[in-house]
Amino acid sequence: MTVTARAPAVAPSALDSAFGGWLRLLGPERAHRDARALRAASRATFATSGTVLAILEPASREEVQGCVKIANQYGVPLYPVSTGKNWGYGSRAPVRDAALLYLGRMNRIVGFDEDLGYVTIEPGVTQRQLLEFLREHGSRLWMDATGASPECSIIGNTMERGFGHTPMGDHCGTACGLEVVLPTGELLQTGFGRFEGAHTAALGRWGVGPSLDGLFSQSNLGIVTRMSVWLMPAPEAFEAFFFTCATAEGLAPVIEAIRPLRMEGTLRSVMHIGNDYKVVAASGRYPWEEVEGRTPLGREEMTRLRSALGVGAWSGSGGLYGTPAHVKEAKRRLRHALAGKVDRIQFVNDRTLGILRRFPKAIGRLMRIDVAKTLAVLDPVYSLLKGVPTASPLASAYWRKKGGPPAMDLDPDRDGCGLLWCSPVLPNTGAAAAEVTTLASRVLLEHGFEPQMSISVATERMLVCVITISYDRDVAGEDERASACYRRLVQDLLGRGYPPYRLPVSSMDTVSDRSTFADTVAAIKAALDPGNIIAPGRYSSATPRD
Ligand SMILES: Cc1cc2nc3c(=O)[nH]c(=O)nc-3n(C[C@H](O)[C@H](O)[C@H](O)COP(=O)(O)OP(=O)(O)OC[C@H]3O[C@@H](n4cnc5c(N)ncnc54)[C@H](O)[C@@H]3O)c2cc1C
């Protein structure tokens, strides 16, 4: 099979003509190409090569269709983003040169059903907006939230197959009924939505006939302008649990102990286990003075830092959801499963957290802990487990920035934070978790970075290891070193059978192959987008076989 999508060459005259069309359609407020804004939009948290040629801000699906038609007419590619905060994977920067199609103005919640538990939203709807909407409506439904900022979009995250913390944490798994502007400008409804007036458009994913939802995440085959998201009824009872284990070797037995609980349904949510580097980076700043400016932090220094913080080599957290009886039984089973494998396990609910907040001094004296510090670590995780987004984790992107994060208006792209995620997927086994984390630790330290890692028990059968390459982009040579580290990591992990679940824009080629899979994707791309107008290179850099 030999099918190739035509490679676009953006001639300045074509860009001028296309921009003229967009300007007539959207007006100067929403179609612009001020050099400073273009530079800012092309900047991510690592080195990228795609440039933003113009910024377009449509406010309706019809305007999106209009932008696409103009793009096709003049052969100028578009790179759609929802809120464009894809930090650590490319932010707003396109894979290859393109006009940025920013969908943040399309931010209406257009459908809501309390009984059936869903909302239908546009791409600009943020985590904060959905939370406030549910609160304003006195809803008994919970959303899921990621650890990225409350200002991140729900559709954008789903288009990257992101995940959160609650039982609804698999975002593609809890979304359906996509409305998509195709590269031709036509409008497609997936699932049952293609039947005019179908009552189940927001309720079932498969529809009748081929299921097309999967084509539009991690791809460049269309622009999603609406999507339905399922929500969970607030459980009658909820408790969070937190545990630590002292040694790096303690991870594998913990994973083995947790898997049966996940398989049988005692644990229903995405559970996260972070290593000492990750926890220390989340709760503070790089100890520049103590280590006299040296990087990376070695094992000995980390052991000292983590003891001062009172955490182990690994710290885990998760939620228990259900009736009071369910939660009580789940606690018993969890305690029993982890006995002897963790040093400490603590359960926290609204009541205990309230007491901690009301009587910090007395509790601090009694338990010999710094309650303010404990709450600073506990609060954001506890919120996320209840589907409440939090701004706190974003500060960790400033780990290696000597000045630390600004007091407000954090913007890792603008501030030169270096952040690159490598996220391999692995079987839900202790052996795989140990192999991947040992390998990643070695590669990162060899390249001069702290091996910050978390293991997420993403599903019953699969773990995701999120490995953070964190640095300061303003230090000469660091971008190159981070990129070399990433490539080496992916190569070594692929060699052992651990592919990434998601890719940074600079590395779409790291998993390219000459397989029938790649040929089929290229054939679909050529059929739907012969002009290669939508996000060229995004998850489709494979060269078709001759
Ligand atoms: C501290 C920190 C914590 C984080 N925690 C998490 C986490 O818990 N889980 C997680 O998944 N991520 C996490 N991230 C990564 C990232 O910031 C989030 O995934 C974020 O939601 C992505 O940005 P966005 O929502 O603005 O999506 P966007 O940047 O708008 O979209 C992402 C990509 O999807 C495509 N896309 C977007 N919208 C559309 C559309 N309408 N049609 C077609 N294609 C589209 C584009 O190619 C775009 O580049 C974290 C980042 C940081 C810095």
The ligand as an ORCA input file, in Angstrom:
! r2SCAN-3c Opt
* xyz 0 1
  C       2.096     20.050     36.867
  C       1.407     19.375     35.732
  C       0.516     18.365     35.994
  C      -0.131     17.692     34.944
  N      -0.988     16.688     35.241
  C      -1.594     15.994     34.250
  C      -2.477     14.917     34.563
  O      -2.755     14.625     35.733
  N      -3.026     14.248     33.535
  C      -2.781     14.576     32.241
  O      -3.317     13.925     31.333
  N      -1.958     15.597     31.920
  C      -1.355     16.319     32.887
  N      -0.506     17.357     32.565
  C      -0.176     17.618     31.143
  C      -1.056     18.704     30.435
  O      -0.809     19.969     31.001
  C      -2.548     18.358     30.470
  O      -2.766     17.138     29.806
  C      -3.452     19.427     29.838
  O      -4.794     19.125     30.100
  C      -3.280     19.556     28.314
  O      -3.524     20.882     27.950
  P      -4.927     21.409     27.417
  O      -5.997     20.831     28.259
  O      -4.837     22.876     27.306
  O      -5.033     20.709     25.986
  P      -4.594     21.351     24.590
  O      -3.202     21.817     24.686
  O      -5.605     22.300     24.133
  O      -4.701     20.054     23.685
  C      -3.715     19.062     23.653
  C      -3.492     18.621     22.201
  O      -4.672     17.960     21.728
  C      -5.002     18.383     20.406
  N      -6.309     19.035     20.456
  C      -6.728     19.893     21.414
  N      -7.979     20.269     21.191
  C      -8.377     19.657     20.077
  C      -9.599     19.641     19.359
  N     -10.641     20.317     19.786
  N      -9.679     18.898     18.227
  C      -8.616     18.169     17.812
  N      -7.437     18.140     18.453
  C      -7.311     18.872     19.585
  C      -3.907     19.344     19.959
  O      -2.953     18.676     19.184
  C      -3.288     19.808     21.255
  O      -1.921     20.101     21.123
  C       0.137     18.066     33.592
  C       1.020     19.120     33.339
  C       1.645     19.772     34.399
  C       2.605     20.872     34.106
*
